[in-house]
Amino acid sequence: MKNTETFEQLESNVRMYCRDVPLVFDTAVGSKIHAEDGREYLDFFAGAGALNYGHNDPRMRDALVEYLSANGVTHGLDLHTSMKRHFLESIKRDLFEPRGWDYKVQFTGPTGADAVEAALKLARKATGRSKIVSFYGAYHGMTAGALAVSGSRTRRVAGLSSDVIFIPYEDGPYGEFDGIAFLDRLARDQGSGSELPAAVIVESVQIQAGVYAASNDWLQQLRKWTQDNGVILICDEIQAGCGRAGDFFGFERSGIQPDLVTCAKSISGFGLPMAIVLIRSQLDVWQPGDHTGTFRGNQLAFLTAQIALSYWRNEEFLKLLSNNIAAMERAVAGFAEIPGIAAGRCRGMIAGVDFGRGNAALAKDAQQRALQAGVLVERCGPNGEVIKLMPPINTPTDQLEQGLKVIGESVAAALAK
Ligand SMILES: Cc1ncc(COP(=O)(O)O)c(C=O)c1O
């Protein structure tokens, strides 16, 4: 029997990532994942950003085993638990206090998409307005509200909200755009046909679009426009956050303070499901139960998240991260020079190697060559023409460099064909 036959027979056609990776995985540690074929792969896919600290981080794993062995509560709805208290105190100590933030934490359903739903709903409730500004190329999830603010035409289905104004992002596959001037015009021009939006939802790095990072200046102007016009700024940090773009939050280097921040994926640090919205305190206009759900109290995720947050106080971790960022930037600058590559883009620990419009087959060929050579990577971009490099941010630098070398060779081989 082919080792993927069970999945082909029984799993819905909707499955996706596995189609580019015809392997069956069984164990994983750090940046390495082992498959039933007996080989070990460097995991530069990292659960699409849910494994920023790698697989089975030993401190987190041991803490989980100890907690379960002591019969710690595992599911708690939104009841008070000792573990949730510890987690909230960690968020205050590690995220809010160092930044001087006065925010509340909302626990949503465990996927990023539900955090986005909650943020959109809250912005509409707080302002009494309905429109949302989003950007071409945006990806915010697959539930109806999140999909309505996502740019991909091919993923859209009939019946999504039309209360969304899409404008091009600062940069993208079709070039740069002055979205701030557009928003200014929209606010001032009585003929715009549109009332002011409730919110602007933005990613500090549009990763699914092909890894386009917003500049500090653009984010600052967007913050100013939203502030001047009483519009809520939602930063969706589900993929770019938790260290992926180099700082804990991807928008951090711009110095802006959003009104709402969505986090999921790597917030638990261990790949356990958890999503939250950070809410500027005066915007916390929810009434009890306005956005509820059964799985909002994943105590195991609360436990591992505290350990993940503590790494941001650990000098050794920060040094490794800074060395890794330098290695990524160096490698991507080299990839950009390979004849036939349209561009290489890197922000912190996320990078895209862009084969250019119409060249998804070449990107796929490079991805398959990398897999053969032992490195697992995903593709992104409007049609999968960008190789997306997303290693765990704490990958030992020698492993990172080894994986990047394989990527470079695979890209060159695909183009030389
Ligand atoms: C920026 C962003 N927002 C939201 C989501 C949706 O998160 P989830 O897949 O956990 O629902 C994703 C997922 O890739 C994302 O990248």
The ligand as a MOL file (V3000), in Angstrom:
LIG
                    3D

  0  0  0     0  0            999 V3000
M  V30 BEGIN CTAB
M  V30 COUNTS 16 16 0 0 0
M  V30 BEGIN ATOM
M  V30 1 C -2.2920 36.8320 9.0840 0
M  V30 2 C -3.2170 35.7000 9.3700 0
M  V30 3 N -4.3950 35.9500 9.9450 0
M  V30 4 C -5.2640 34.9610 10.2320 0
M  V30 5 C -4.9720 33.6520 9.9270 0
M  V30 6 C -5.9510 32.5670 10.2430 0
M  V30 7 O -5.4950 31.7960 11.3000 0
M  V30 8 P -6.0250 30.2920 11.4700 0
M  V30 9 O -5.5220 29.5070 10.3120 0
M  V30 10 O -5.4480 29.8320 12.7840 0
M  V30 11 O -7.5170 30.3840 11.5240 0
M  V30 12 C -3.7520 33.3410 9.3280 0
M  V30 13 C -3.4100 31.9560 8.9640 0
M  V30 14 O -2.5170 31.6810 8.1960 0
M  V30 15 C -2.8580 34.3920 9.0290 0
M  V30 16 O -1.6740 34.1570 8.4370 0
M  V30 END ATOM
M  V30 BEGIN BOND
M  V30 1 1 1 2
M  V30 2 1 2 3
M  V30 3 2 2 15
M  V30 4 2 3 4
M  V30 5 1 4 5
M  V30 6 1 5 6
M  V30 7 2 5 12
M  V30 8 1 6 7
M  V30 9 1 7 8
M  V30 10 2 8 9
M  V30 11 1 8 10
M  V30 12 1 8 11
M  V30 13 1 12 13
M  V30 14 1 12 15
M  V30 15 2 13 14
M  V30 16 1 15 16
M  V30 END BOND
M  V30 END CTAB
M  END
